[in-house]
Amino acid sequence: MESSGPEENNPMRFSCPERTIDVSRLSNGVTVITERVDSVRSVAAGIWVEAGARYEAPEECGISHFIEHMLFQGTENRSAQDLARQMDALGGMTDAYTGRELVSYSFKVLDENLAEALEIHADLVLRPRFEEEAIEKEKGVVLEELKMETDNPETYLTDVFVRHFWRRHPLGQPIIGTRKSILAFHRDRLRAFHRRYYQPENLTLAAAGRVEHGQFLELAERLFGHLPPGGARPAAQPPRPAVPWILKSRRSLQQVHVCLGAPAVTARDERLYAAFLLNMILGATISSRLFQNIRERQGLAYSIFSDLVQYLDAGWLGIYAGASPESARPLVRGVMEELKRLKEEPVPEDELRHARQTAKSAMLLSLDSMSSRMSSLARQWLTHGRFFSLEEVAAAIDRVTAAQVQALAQEMFAPGRVGLAMLGRVGEAGIEPGDLEC
């Protein structure tokens, strides 16, 4: 589905055999996307803001996430209790998410309740109160969330790894912030950041389900069309990855938690699908090499998996596992053997075929969820400025060869590119830098 950008208030339709997607842009720059699905009675919709951790100055670390919390604490027209009660009365589900490049406020309701639900969320996003008393209360809530993340070894260790992997770059900053930065937030700082990023050029409205584009566009015009143009986000500089080596002792833990990682392709790289299949083969599923060889055959870990994380201009592939102190070093060596095998041996065709089928099945299953469809619409547009049909994605997956996967593995896991962070009884693990050779 090739396309150019939409004309202002003039819908552009993207058609393929199984989907119809419309895109318009309001005169002030707000983008409006819909996908009509007649087989359901629900609509999932979201307001997406191009903000997040990578656009925060060091003293603002965590402010995007904190603002996400504060928007539910009352608007100029509604109290926090009003917001909760009115959404519950619609029988809807509401959610919010802060990432490193995007913030979203989403909901799912019956089609007949779409207009009211969108009006509530527009009020929430555009007209927050930011009352001092509520700010101080929410600091306590977010600090408790920070403690919860610190108590979770997987979350904490991944955050530590990323912080050192993208050292001195906003992408490496913790999304939730630090205790110091959270306690320093005040009304003027929150308002300034909100004014800077919650502006038309940074806003995308997306909806999937039983929704008519023209009606949704009219709603968007009524609720967002009054905003004056402005607020385009500044150009972001890509990070330069480092190679972490971090051993953190926490003797209260029974396991040693391991996070390994290496640079990966960006979300806009043409090798995107090769990276996706490499991750599937390595550790993204229970049939993957890491799960089968490290857990099932050797019994070195209960939990082990890999994850491919991609942004506009950066990416990394991470591997997480938890093991007993005496098993940690054999586990790391076992992982390195799997990385080495990916570099030295082409993936057998039957294994590659299985990964392709798994990937395509997951893609098709995700279409059963209107929330997943809506999220995919917004992310594809914001990342690529276009949409991808199922046939196009399936064909791209099928075109990936074993040689392409091998070449990418050789680049990603080249000597000196794999870093490590460990947490727990690290002194008993006996891990050494030479153990990361692959």
Phi, psi and chi 1 to 4 in degrees:
 res  aa     phi    psi   chi1   chi2   chi3   chi4
   1 MET       -   79.1  -66.7 -173.7  -70.0      -
   2 GLU   -72.2  150.3  -65.0  -68.0  -16.4      -
   3 SER  -160.0  164.5   69.3      -      -      -
   4 SER  -115.8  173.2   57.4      -      -      -
   5 GLY   -63.3  150.3      -      -      -      -
   6 PRO   -74.1  148.3   28.7  -34.7      -      -
   7 GLU   -72.9  156.0  -63.0  -65.9  -32.4      -
   8 GLU   -61.9  128.3  -67.1  177.3   -5.4      -
   9 ASN    55.9   16.1  -74.2  -32.2      -      -
  10 ASN  -117.8  106.2 -179.1   25.7      -      -
  11 PRO   -64.7  138.1   22.3  -31.5      -      -
  12 MET  -109.6  127.6  175.1  172.7  -73.3      -
  13 ARG  -100.6  135.8  174.2  152.8  -70.7 -177.9
  14 PHE  -114.3  112.9  -61.3   78.7      -      -
  15 SER  -116.9  139.5  -64.3      -      -      -
  16 CYS  -145.5  168.8   52.6      -      -      -
  17 PRO   -52.8  -33.7  -28.1   35.0      -      -
  18 GLU  -111.4   -1.8   74.0  -71.1  -14.0      -
  19 ARG  -145.2  146.3  -57.8  176.6   75.7  178.1
  20 THR  -128.1  119.1  -62.9      -      -      -
  21 ILE  -122.5  132.8  -59.9  167.3      -      -
  22 ASP  -118.7  141.9  -68.0  -64.4      -      -
  23 VAL  -132.3  133.8 -178.0      -      -      -
  24 SER  -134.9  163.8  -64.1      -      -      -
  25 ARG  -130.9  128.0 -176.4  172.5  -70.9  126.3
  26 LEU   -66.8  160.7  -56.6 -174.8      -      -
  27 SER   -62.0  -22.9   58.6      -      -      -
  28 ASN   -89.6   -3.0   61.0    2.5      -      -
  29 GLY   111.3   -8.7      -      -      -      -
  30 VAL   -68.5  130.1  175.0      -      -      -
  31 THR   -93.3  137.9  -59.2      -      -      -
  32 VAL  -126.6  122.8 -178.8      -      -      -
  33 ILE  -126.9  135.3  -52.2  169.1      -      -
  34 THR  -136.5  152.4   62.6      -      -      -
  35 GLU  -130.7  120.1  179.7 -178.9    2.1      -
  36 ARG   -83.2  125.8  173.1   80.3  179.0 -176.3
  37 VAL  -129.0  106.0 -177.6      -      -      -
  38 ASP   -77.8  -14.6  -70.5  -41.5      -      -
  39 SER   -82.1    0.3   60.0      -      -      -
  40 VAL  -125.0  164.0  -61.0      -      -      -
  41 ARG  -103.9   -4.9  -78.7  -69.1  -45.9  -82.3
  42 SER   -99.8  163.8   63.3      -      -      -
  43 VAL  -133.8  128.9 -180.0      -      -      -
  44 ALA  -104.4  128.7      -      -      -      -
  45 ALA  -136.5  155.7      -      -      -      -
  46 GLY  -150.0  149.9      -      -      -      -
  47 ILE  -107.2  115.6  -58.1  169.1      -      -
  48 TRP  -106.7  131.8  -64.9   75.5      -      -
  49 VAL  -118.0  127.2 -171.7      -      -      -
  50 GLU   -80.3   78.1  -67.3 -178.4   77.8      -
  51 ALA  -138.5 -164.1      -      -      -      -
  52 GLY   125.6 -179.1      -      -      -      -
  53 ALA   -58.7  -34.8      -      -      -      -
  54 ARG   -72.5  -12.6   79.2  167.5  -55.9  163.4
  55 TYR  -101.1   10.9  -55.8  111.7      -      -
  56 GLU   -99.5  137.0  -60.5  168.4   -6.1      -
  57 ALA   -70.9  160.6      -      -      -      -
  58 PRO   -52.6  -39.7  -28.6   35.8      -      -
  59 GLU   -74.5  -10.7   65.6  -86.6   12.2      -
  60 GLU  -100.6    5.9  -64.8  172.7  -30.9      -
  61 CYS   -49.4  118.5 -179.9      -      -      -
  62 GLY    93.0    1.4      -      -      -      -
  63 ILE   -71.7  -33.9 -163.9  168.5      -      -
  64 SER   -61.2  -44.6  -63.5      -      -      -
  65 HIS   -65.9  -40.0  174.1  -98.6      -      -
  66 PHE   -66.5  -40.8 -164.7   85.1      -      -
  67 ILE   -62.7  -40.1  -73.4  174.5      -      -
  68 GLU   -54.1  -44.3  175.9 -143.3  -51.9      -
  69 HIS   -62.4  -45.7  -86.8 -115.0      -      -
  70 MET   -67.5  -27.2  -74.1  -55.7  -56.2      -
  71 LEU   -65.3  -21.4  -63.7 -162.9      -      -
  72 PHE   -89.9    2.8  -70.7   89.7      -      -
  73 GLN   -97.3   14.7  -62.6  -52.5  -54.3      -
  74 GLY   122.7  145.1      -      -      -      -
  75 THR  -119.0 -178.3   73.5      -      -      -
  76 GLU   -64.0  -22.0  -64.8  172.3    4.3      -
  77 ASN  -112.2  -16.1  -56.4  -49.5      -      -
  78 ARG  -140.4  144.3  -66.5  173.6  170.2   88.8
  79 SER   -81.6  169.8   67.5      -      -      -
  80 ALA   -59.5  -39.1      -      -      -      -
  81 GLN   -67.7  -37.4 -169.9  174.4   24.8      -
  82 ASP   -60.6  -44.9  -69.7  -24.2      -      -
  83 LEU   -58.8  -46.5  -69.4  167.9      -      -
  84 ALA   -66.4  -45.2      -      -      -      -
  85 ARG   -65.5  -41.9 -175.7 -177.3  -65.1  121.9
  86 GLN   -69.2  -37.6  -70.3  177.0   22.1      -
  87 MET   -69.0  -40.3  -81.9  -55.2  -63.4      -
  88 ASP   -61.5  -38.3  -78.2  -11.1      -      -
  89 ALA   -63.7  -26.5      -      -      -      -
  90 LEU   -82.8   -5.2  -62.8  176.9      -      -
  91 GLY    70.8   18.4      -      -      -      -
  92 GLY   -94.0  166.5      -      -      -      -
  93 MET  -112.0  134.2  -59.8 -176.5  -60.3      -
  94 THR  -124.3  148.7 -171.2      -      -      -
  95 ASP  -152.4  160.7 -164.7   14.2      -      -
  96 ALA  -144.3  152.5      -      -      -      -
  97 TYR  -149.0  135.4  160.4   81.0      -      -
  98 THR  -117.8  126.1  -61.2      -      -      -
  99 GLY  -118.1 -163.3      -      -      -      -
 100 ARG   -85.0  -19.7  -73.2 -171.8  157.4   82.8
 101 GLU  -127.3  -13.6  -66.4 -178.6  -39.7      -
 102 LEU  -141.6  150.2  -67.2  170.1      -      -
 103 VAL  -124.9  136.1 -177.6      -      -      -
 104 SER  -131.0  146.9   73.6      -      -      -
 105 TYR  -126.4  109.9  -57.3   87.8      -      -
 106 SER  -126.9  162.2   59.6      -      -      -
 107 PHE  -155.2  163.1   59.3   89.6      -      -
 108 LYS  -136.7  125.2 -177.0  179.7  178.6 -178.2
 109 VAL  -141.5  171.8  -67.9      -      -      -
 110 LEU   -66.8  151.0  -68.2  174.1      -      -
 111 ASP   -56.6  -32.9   58.0  -22.3      -      -
 112 GLU   -70.2  -15.9   62.7 -161.5   52.4      -
 113 ASN  -104.5    7.2  -64.8  -32.0      -      -
 114 LEU   -60.2  -47.3  174.3   59.6      -      -
 115 ALA   -60.2  -45.2      -      -      -      -
 116 GLU   -67.7  -40.2 -172.3  174.6   -9.3      -
 117 ALA   -65.5  -40.9      -      -      -      -
 118 LEU   -67.4  -35.9 -173.6   60.9      -      -
 119 GLU   -64.0  -41.3 -170.2  -81.9  -36.4      -
 120 ILE   -61.8  -44.9  -67.7  169.9      -      -
 121 HIS   -72.8  -31.4  -77.7   76.7      -      -
 122 ALA   -64.7  -40.7      -      -      -      -
 123 ASP   -62.8  -43.3 -172.3   35.5      -      -
 124 LEU   -61.0  -45.4  179.7  150.9      -      -
 125 VAL   -77.1  -36.0  167.5      -      -      -
 126 LEU   -96.1  -23.9  -61.0  179.6      -      -
 127 ARG  -130.0   54.9  -71.1  176.1  -74.9  -84.9
 128 PRO   -70.4  151.4   27.9  -35.2      -      -
 129 ARG   -81.6  -41.2  -71.8 -175.6 -170.9  173.1
 130 PHE    53.8   51.7  -69.5  131.0      -      -
 131 GLU   -74.0  139.8  -67.3  179.3  -23.8      -
 132 GLU   -58.0  -42.1  -69.7  -71.3    0.5      -
 133 GLU   -62.7  -41.9 -176.9  178.0  -11.0      -
 134 ALA   -68.2  -35.6      -      -      -      -
 135 ILE   -61.7  -46.8  -69.0  170.3      -      -
 136 GLU   -64.1  -39.5  -66.9  -53.6  -50.6      -
 137 LYS   -64.0  -43.5  174.6 -175.3   72.5   73.6
 138 GLU   -70.5  -25.2 -154.7   60.6   26.4      -
 139 LYS   -57.7  -42.1  -74.4  179.6 -177.3  179.5
 140 GLY   -63.6  -40.0      -      -      -      -
 141 VAL   -63.8  -46.7  173.3      -      -      -
 142 VAL   -68.7  -35.4  176.6      -      -      -
 143 LEU   -64.2  -35.4  -73.0  173.1      -      -
 144 GLU   -66.8  -38.1  -71.4  -57.9  -44.6      -
 145 GLU   -62.9  -39.6 -175.4 -179.6   -4.1      -
 146 LEU   -62.8  -42.2  178.7   60.9      -      -
 147 LYS   -62.1  -40.7  -67.7  176.1 -172.6  175.2
 148 MET   -62.3  -41.5 -177.0  174.0   65.6      -
 149 GLU   -67.9  -37.9  -69.3 -164.4   -3.1      -
 150 THR   -65.5  -33.7  -57.7      -      -      -
 151 ASP   -75.5  -15.6  -74.5  -13.5      -      -
 152 ASN   -93.0  109.2 -178.0  -45.1      -      -
 153 PRO   -57.6  -40.8  -24.3   34.5      -      -
 154 GLU   -63.7  -48.8  178.8 -172.1  -28.4      -
 155 THR   -63.8  -46.3  -56.7      -      -      -
 156 TYR   -63.4  -46.1  171.9   73.6      -      -
 157 LEU   -68.1  -39.2 -169.0   59.2      -      -
 158 THR   -61.4  -41.3  -57.6      -      -      -
 159 ASP   -63.8  -41.2 -172.3   61.5      -      -
 160 VAL   -62.5  -44.1  168.0      -      -      -
 161 PHE   -61.1  -49.3 -176.1   93.2      -      -
 162 VAL   -62.4  -38.3  171.1      -      -      -
 163 ARG   -60.3  -37.3 -164.4 -178.7  -47.7  159.9
 164 HIS   -88.2  -26.4  -71.2   80.6      -      -
 165 PHE   -67.1  -41.8 -175.3   68.5      -      -
 166 TRP  -114.5   60.1  -75.0  -41.9      -      -
 167 ARG   -59.3  139.1 -109.6 -179.2  -24.7 -145.7
 168 ARG    56.6   30.8  -66.3 -175.2  -70.6  -83.5
 169 HIS  -133.0  143.8 -170.9  -81.4      -      -
 170 PRO   -57.0  -29.8  -27.2   34.5      -      -
 171 LEU   -62.8  -22.2  -91.1  179.8      -      -
 172 GLY   -87.2   -9.2      -      -      -      -
 173 GLN   -71.8  145.2  -66.0 -176.6  155.1      -
 174 PRO   -65.8  133.5   22.0  -31.4      -      -
 175 ILE   -58.9  -39.2  -67.1  171.3      -      -
 176 ILE   -76.8  -17.1 -164.2  171.9      -      -
 177 GLY    92.9 -171.9      -      -      -      -
 178 THR  -117.6  165.9   64.2      -      -      -
 179 ARG   -57.0  -42.0  178.2  177.3  176.0   83.1
 180 LYS   -64.4  -46.4 -179.5  179.5  178.6 -179.0
 181 SER   -68.4  -38.9   66.3      -      -      -
 182 ILE   -62.9  -45.1  -67.2  165.7      -      -
 183 LEU   -66.5  -21.3  -70.4  173.5      -      -
 184 ALA   -87.3   -8.2      -      -      -      -
 185 PHE   -65.9  140.5  -68.2  151.0      -      -
 186 HIS  -144.1  171.0   53.1   78.3      -      -
 187 ARG   -57.3  -46.4 -174.5  178.2 -169.8 -179.4
 188 ASP   -62.7  -39.7  -70.7  -14.8      -      -
 189 ARG   -67.7  -40.9  178.4  169.2  -72.0  175.5
 190 LEU   -64.6  -44.7  -62.4 -179.8      -      -
 191 ARG   -62.4  -41.5  -77.8 -163.0  178.2  -79.9
 192 ALA   -62.9  -44.2      -      -      -      -
 193 PHE   -67.6  -41.1 -167.7   89.9      -      -
 194 HIS   -60.9  -44.8 -175.9  -90.2      -      -
 195 ARG   -63.5  -34.6  -77.8 -165.0  -58.8  -92.0
 196 ARG   -70.9  -37.9 -163.3 -174.1  -39.5  154.2
 197 TYR  -112.4  -27.3  -71.4   99.7      -      -
 198 TYR   -85.9   64.5  -76.1   63.0      -      -
 199 GLN  -128.8  160.5  -63.7  -64.6  -26.9      -
 200 PRO   -50.2  -48.6  -29.3   36.4      -      -
 201 GLU   -63.0  -18.2  -77.4   87.9  -14.1      -
 202 ASN   -99.5    3.6  -69.9  -16.3      -      -
 203 LEU  -109.3  133.3  -62.5  179.3      -      -
 204 THR  -130.0  127.3  -63.7      -      -      -
 205 LEU  -103.8  128.7  -49.5 -176.0      -      -
 206 ALA  -130.2  143.5      -      -      -      -
 207 ALA  -146.7  142.7      -      -      -      -
 208 ALA  -139.4  138.2      -      -      -      -
 209 GLY   133.1 -148.8      -      -      -      -
 210 ARG   -82.4   83.5 -170.3  176.9  -75.2  -96.2
 211 VAL  -140.8  136.6   55.5      -      -      -
 212 GLU   -95.1  129.7  -70.2  -71.9  -10.0      -
 213 HIS   -60.0  -44.7 -174.9   75.7      -      -
 214 GLY   -59.6  -42.5      -      -      -      -
 215 GLN   -67.6  -41.0  -65.6  175.4   -0.5      -
 216 PHE   -66.5  -36.7 -167.8   70.3      -      -
 217 LEU   -64.4  -40.0 -174.1   60.1      -      -
 218 GLU   -62.9  -42.0  -70.9  178.3    6.9      -
 219 LEU   -60.5  -45.5  -79.3  172.3      -      -
 220 ALA   -61.5  -41.5      -      -      -      -
 221 GLU   -63.0  -42.3 -179.2   64.9   51.8      -
 222 ARG   -67.9  -37.5  175.3  164.9   60.2   84.7
 223 LEU   -92.5  -26.9  -62.9  171.1      -      -
 224 PHE  -123.9  -12.6  -65.4   87.4      -      -
 225 GLY   -67.2  -18.8      -      -      -      -
 226 HIS   -77.9  -13.7   66.6  -77.8      -      -
 227 LEU   -67.1  133.3  -62.0  172.0      -      -
 228 PRO   -71.4  146.3   25.9  -33.8      -      -
 229 PRO   -59.1  150.8  -20.9   32.4      -      -
 230 GLY   142.4  162.8      -      -      -      -
 231 GLY   100.6   16.2      -      -      -      -
 232 ALA   -59.6  135.3      -      -      -      -
 233 ARG   -69.6  148.7   56.3 -171.2  168.8   85.6
 234 PRO   -70.2  156.8   26.1  -34.1      -      -
 235 ALA   -62.8  135.8      -      -      -      -
 236 ALA  -102.7  140.5      -      -      -      -
 237 GLN   -88.6  134.5  -64.1  -61.4  -43.6      -
 238 PRO   -68.0  147.1   23.2  -32.1      -      -
 239 PRO   -80.9  160.5   32.0  -35.2      -      -
 240 ARG  -110.8  113.3  -62.5 -177.9   63.8  178.9
 241 PRO   -68.5  145.6   23.4  -31.8      -      -
 242 ALA  -106.3 -179.0      -      -      -      -
 243 VAL  -120.0   93.3 -176.0      -      -      -
 244 PRO   -66.2  148.3  -17.6   31.3      -      -
 245 TRP  -140.1   96.7  174.5  -94.3      -      -
 246 ILE  -129.9  121.5  -54.7  149.4      -      -
 247 LEU  -118.8  113.6  -55.1  179.5      -      -
 248 LYS  -114.7  122.4  -75.8 -174.9  170.1  -72.8
 249 SER   -84.1  130.8  177.4      -      -      -
 250 ARG  -145.4   91.8 -170.9 -176.8  -72.0 -176.5
 251 ARG   -70.7  -11.3  -64.3 -161.5   58.5   79.5
 252 SER   -73.3  -14.7   60.2      -      -      -
 253 LEU   -86.8  140.0  -64.3  176.1      -      -
 254 GLN   -81.4  -24.4  -64.0  -59.9  -53.6      -
 255 GLN  -108.6  162.3  -74.9 -170.9  -49.0      -
 256 VAL   -99.5  123.9  170.8      -      -      -
 257 HIS   -98.4  133.6  -63.3  -95.7      -      -
 258 VAL  -121.6  132.2 -180.0      -      -      -
 259 CYS  -128.0  117.7  179.9      -      -      -
 260 LEU  -111.7  147.5  -65.4  152.6      -      -
 261 GLY  -159.2  156.2      -      -      -      -
 262 ALA  -147.5  156.7      -      -      -      -
 263 PRO   -61.0  145.0  -20.4   32.1      -      -
 264 ALA  -131.1  176.3      -      -      -      -
 265 VAL   -71.7  159.0  -59.8      -      -      -
 266 THR   -80.6  172.0   74.0      -      -      -
 267 ALA   -67.5  -17.5      -      -      -      -
 268 ARG  -104.3    4.6  -69.1  172.5  169.7  169.1
 269 ASP   -75.1  141.1 -165.1  -66.2      -      -
 270 GLU   -66.6  -15.5   61.4 -176.8    9.4      -
 271 ARG   -91.4   17.6  -61.3  167.7  -64.0  170.5
 272 LEU   -52.5  -47.2  167.9   66.9      -      -
 273 TYR   -73.6  -31.0  -63.9  106.7      -      -
 274 ALA   -64.3  -41.1      -      -      -      -
 275 ALA   -65.5  -39.0      -      -      -      -
 276 PHE   -62.1  -45.2 -174.2   58.4      -      -
 277 LEU   -71.0  -35.8  -69.0 -177.8      -      -
 278 LEU   -57.8  -44.4 -174.9  153.9      -      -
 279 ASN   -66.0  -39.2 -178.9   51.7      -      -
 280 MET   -60.8  -44.6  -63.2  -82.1  -68.4      -
 281 ILE   -68.0  -39.3  -67.3  163.7      -      -
 282 LEU   -72.4  -53.5  177.9   62.5      -      -
 283 GLY  -163.7   14.7      -      -      -      -
 284 ALA   -84.8  -13.4      -      -      -      -
 285 THR  -133.9  171.3   68.5      -      -      -
 286 ILE   -74.5  -13.5   59.6  172.9      -      -
 287 SER   -94.6    3.9   61.7      -      -      -
 288 SER   -70.7  165.9   67.2      -      -      -
 289 ARG   -63.6  -43.6  -67.1 -177.9  176.2 -172.9
 290 LEU   -63.1  -46.6  -69.6 -179.5      -      -
 291 PHE   -64.4  -45.2 -166.4   91.4      -      -
 292 GLN   -72.2  -41.1  -71.3  -62.2  -46.3      -
 293 ASN   -86.7  -39.9  -65.7  -21.7      -      -
 294 ILE   -82.8  -44.3  -57.0  -62.9      -      -
 295 ARG   -87.7  -57.9  173.6 -175.5  152.0  140.0
 296 GLU   -71.4  -43.6  -62.3  -64.9  -84.6      -
 297 ARG   -84.5  -43.8  -67.0 -161.5  179.3   99.1
 298 GLN   -98.2  -18.8  -60.6 -176.8   59.4      -
 299 GLY    64.7   32.7      -      -      -      -
 300 LEU   -87.0  -13.8  -65.0  174.8      -      -
 301 ALA  -154.8  152.8      -      -      -      -
 302 TYR   -87.3  -44.4  170.6   73.9      -      -
 303 SER  -115.2  125.8  175.8      -      -      -
 304 ILE  -155.1  132.5 -176.2  166.4      -      -
 305 PHE  -161.9  164.6   59.5   87.3      -      -
 306 SER  -119.4  158.5   65.5      -      -      -
 307 ASP  -145.1  134.3 -170.8   24.6      -      -
 308 LEU  -100.4  119.6 -179.4   64.5      -      -
 309 VAL  -116.3  125.7 -178.8      -      -      -
 310 GLN  -132.9  140.8  -65.1  167.5  -53.4      -
 311 TYR  -125.7 -178.1  -59.1  107.6      -      -
 312 LEU   -58.2  -37.4  -63.5  176.8      -      -
 313 ASP  -134.8   19.9   54.8    8.1      -      -
 314 ALA  -158.5  163.2      -      -      -      -
 315 GLY  -167.4  158.9      -      -      -      -
 316 TRP  -151.4  151.0   74.0  -69.7      -      -
 317 LEU  -109.4  122.3 -173.3  142.8      -      -
 318 GLY  -112.8  148.8      -      -      -      -
 319 ILE  -125.8  126.0  -60.4  166.3      -      -
 320 TYR  -119.3  143.3  168.0   82.4      -      -
 321 ALA  -156.2  154.6      -      -      -      -
 322 GLY  -124.6  134.1      -      -      -      -
 323 ALA  -148.3  164.0      -      -      -      -
 324 SER   -66.9  155.9   62.5      -      -      -
 325 PRO   -54.3  -39.2  -27.9   35.7      -      -
 326 GLU   -74.1  -18.9   59.0  -88.4   17.7      -
 327 SER   -95.8  -10.8  -63.5      -      -      -
 328 ALA   -62.5  -44.5      -      -      -      -
 329 ARG   -68.6  -45.0 -167.7  175.0 -172.3 -174.3
 330 PRO   -60.2  -34.5  -24.8   33.6      -      -
 331 LEU   -63.3  -48.7 -178.9  146.3      -      -
 332 VAL   -60.1  -43.3  169.9      -      -      -
 333 ARG   -63.9  -37.0  -72.8  176.5  167.8  174.7
 334 GLY   -65.2  -39.9      -      -      -      -
 335 VAL   -63.0  -44.1  170.8      -      -      -
 336 MET   -62.0  -34.7  -68.3  -60.1  113.2      -
 337 GLU   -64.0  -38.7  -76.8  -61.0  -45.5      -
 338 GLU   -67.6  -38.7  -65.4  -57.5  -27.8      -
 339 LEU   -65.2  -40.9  -59.4 -174.7      -      -
 340 LYS   -63.5  -39.8 -176.4  177.7 -178.9 -179.3
 341 ARG   -64.6  -38.7 -173.8  153.1   67.5  102.5
 342 LEU   -63.4  -33.9  -79.7  170.3      -      -
 343 LYS   -75.7  -36.3  -68.9  166.0   57.6  177.4
 344 GLU   -96.7  -23.9  -64.8 -177.2  -11.6      -
 345 GLU  -124.9  129.0  -56.8  171.6   12.6      -
 346 PRO   -58.9  141.9  -19.6   31.2      -      -
 347 VAL   -63.9  128.5  177.0      -      -      -
 348 PRO   -56.7  146.3  -24.5   34.1      -      -
 349 GLU   -60.3  -37.6 -175.1   54.5   37.6      -
 350 ASP   -66.8  -35.9   61.3  -24.8      -      -
 351 GLU   -70.0  -39.3 -170.9  177.2   10.7      -
 352 LEU   -66.5  -40.4 -173.3   57.8      -      -
 353 ARG   -62.8  -40.6 -170.8 -176.5  -51.4  114.5
 354 HIS   -63.6  -42.3  174.6   77.7      -      -
 355 ALA   -64.3  -40.2      -      -      -      -
 356 ARG   -60.9  -46.2  -69.2 -169.0 -169.1  111.3
 357 GLN   -65.2  -40.5 -174.7   57.0   46.7      -
 358 THR   -61.9  -43.3  -57.9      -      -      -
 359 ALA   -63.9  -44.6      -      -      -      -
 360 LYS   -69.0  -36.3  -70.7 -174.6  -73.1 -172.8
 361 SER   -64.4  -42.5  -63.1      -      -      -
 362 ALA   -62.7  -39.1      -      -      -      -
 363 MET   -62.9  -45.1  176.4 -180.0   64.5      -
 364 LEU   -66.6  -41.0  -72.9  169.9      -      -
 365 LEU   -64.0  -33.2  -73.4  171.5      -      -
 366 SER   -64.5  -22.6   71.3      -      -      -
 367 LEU   -71.6  -15.2  -64.8  178.6      -      -
 368 ASP   -68.1  -20.4  -72.0  -12.6      -      -
 369 SER  -101.2  121.2  164.4      -      -      -
 370 MET   -65.9  -32.3  -67.2  -55.7  103.0      -
 371 SER   -65.2  -40.3  -64.9      -      -      -
 372 SER   -66.4  -40.5  -66.6      -      -      -
 373 ARG   -60.2  -48.0  -79.0 -175.5 -174.9 -115.0
 374 MET   -60.4  -45.7 -179.5  -85.9  -64.4      -
 375 SER   -62.4  -41.3  178.0      -      -      -
 376 SER   -63.6  -40.7  177.2      -      -      -
 377 LEU   -56.9  -51.4  -70.6  174.2      -      -
 378 ALA   -63.4  -45.3      -      -      -      -
 379 ARG   -68.0  -40.4  -68.3 -179.2 -178.3  -81.5
 380 GLN   -63.4  -43.8  -75.3 -172.3   28.3      -
 381 TRP   -65.6  -44.8 -176.3  -98.8      -      -
 382 LEU   -71.0  -26.6  -69.8  168.3      -      -
 383 THR   -89.5  -42.0  -58.6      -      -      -
 384 HIS  -117.1  -13.9  -56.8  -75.4      -      -
 385 GLY    69.0   24.0      -      -      -      -
 386 ARG  -165.0  177.7   55.2  165.4  -62.0 -157.3
 387 PHE  -122.6  158.7  -53.4  101.9      -      -
 388 PHE  -118.4  126.1  -61.0   86.3      -      -
 389 SER   -72.3  162.3   69.9      -      -      -
 390 LEU   -61.8  -40.7  -60.6 -179.6      -      -
 391 GLU   -63.1  -39.6  -70.6   86.7   -7.4      -
 392 GLU   -64.9  -44.9 -175.7  178.6    6.2      -
 393 VAL   -66.9  -44.2  174.5      -      -      -
 394 ALA   -61.2  -41.1      -      -      -      -
 395 ALA   -65.5  -39.3      -      -      -      -
 396 ALA   -65.0  -38.7      -      -      -      -
 397 ILE   -65.1  -43.2  -69.8  171.9      -      -
 398 ASP   -67.7  -25.0  -74.8  -22.2      -      -
 399 ARG   -77.4  -15.5  -78.3 -163.6  -59.9  -90.3
 400 VAL   -66.2  129.3  174.5      -      -      -
 401 THR  -105.3  162.7   65.9      -      -      -
 402 ALA   -60.8  -36.6      -      -      -      -
 403 ALA   -64.5  -37.8      -      -      -      -
 404 GLN   -67.4  -40.8  -70.2  170.9  -27.1      -
 405 VAL   -63.8  -43.2  172.7      -      -      -
 406 GLN   -63.9  -44.0 -176.2  179.7   11.8      -
 407 ALA   -62.3  -39.4      -      -      -      -
 408 LEU   -68.0  -40.5 -170.7   56.6      -      -
 409 ALA   -61.3  -40.1      -      -      -      -
 410 GLN   -63.9  -35.5  -70.4  168.6  -10.3      -
 411 GLU   -74.5  -47.7  176.3 -175.2  -36.9      -
 412 MET   -67.5  -39.5  -69.9  170.4   55.0      -
 413 PHE  -106.8   30.9  -50.6  128.9      -      -
 414 ALA   -61.3  157.4      -      -      -      -
 415 PRO   -53.2  133.5  -27.8   35.6      -      -
 416 GLY    81.5    9.8      -      -      -      -
 417 ARG  -106.4  -14.2  -61.2 -157.9   82.2 -170.9
 418 VAL   -94.1  123.0  179.8      -      -      -
 419 GLY  -105.2  169.9      -      -      -      -
 420 LEU  -144.2  142.5  171.7  140.2      -      -
 421 ALA  -132.7  136.5      -      -      -      -
 422 MET  -132.1  147.2  -67.6 -176.7   67.6      -
 423 LEU  -138.7  135.7  175.7   71.0      -      -
 424 GLY   129.2 -143.5      -      -      -      -
 425 ARG   -84.1   66.3  -59.3 -177.4 -179.1 -174.8
 426 VAL   -66.3  -28.6  -65.1      -      -      -
 427 GLY   -64.0  -30.9      -      -      -      -
 428 GLU   -80.6  -16.5  -60.8  174.2   30.0      -
 429 ALA   -76.0  -30.9      -      -      -      -
 430 GLY    67.5   26.3      -      -      -      -
 431 ILE   -71.1  142.7 -165.8   79.2      -      -
 432 GLU  -131.2  155.1  -63.4  177.2   -3.3      -
 433 PRO   -54.5  -33.5  -28.9   36.2      -      -
 434 GLY   -64.1  -18.5      -      -      -      -
 435 ASP   -70.4  -12.1  -66.0  -35.8      -      -
 436 LEU   -93.4    8.8  -64.4 -170.2      -      -
 437 GLU   -73.4  130.5  -66.6  178.2    3.1      -
 438 CYS  -143.8      -   62.9      -      -      -
